[in-house]
Amino acid sequence: MLQHLVVLKLDDQVNTAGIRAIVDALNGLVPQLAGLRSYSIGTDVGLVEGNGTIGISAVFDDVDAWRAYQSNAEHQRIIADMIRPVLASRLAVQVDV
């Protein structure tokens, strides 16, 4: 199995509704993804200044399932239309589990 972990830091001007729209759109991908074992996404609770805005953890059956997620047309649209325009930084890692 492969775990995909992502931290998105969004620009400060993004409001709660904008953040919620991104989270909802990404959650909407779940039914489309074969080979997805678990998917968790949430927003930072604000305990430490400077943290990321959104955290994502996805566990896939294998690398091929993760690659299908990465290339999914709706996923790519969400990234291009909703995330990139307001993205300050992104960190990701893929870990064998």
Secondary structure by P-SEA (a helix, b strand, c coil): cbbbbbbbbccccccaaaaaaaaaaaaaaccccccccbbbbbcccccccccccbbbbbbcccaaaaaaaaacaaaaaaaaccccccccbbbbbbbcc
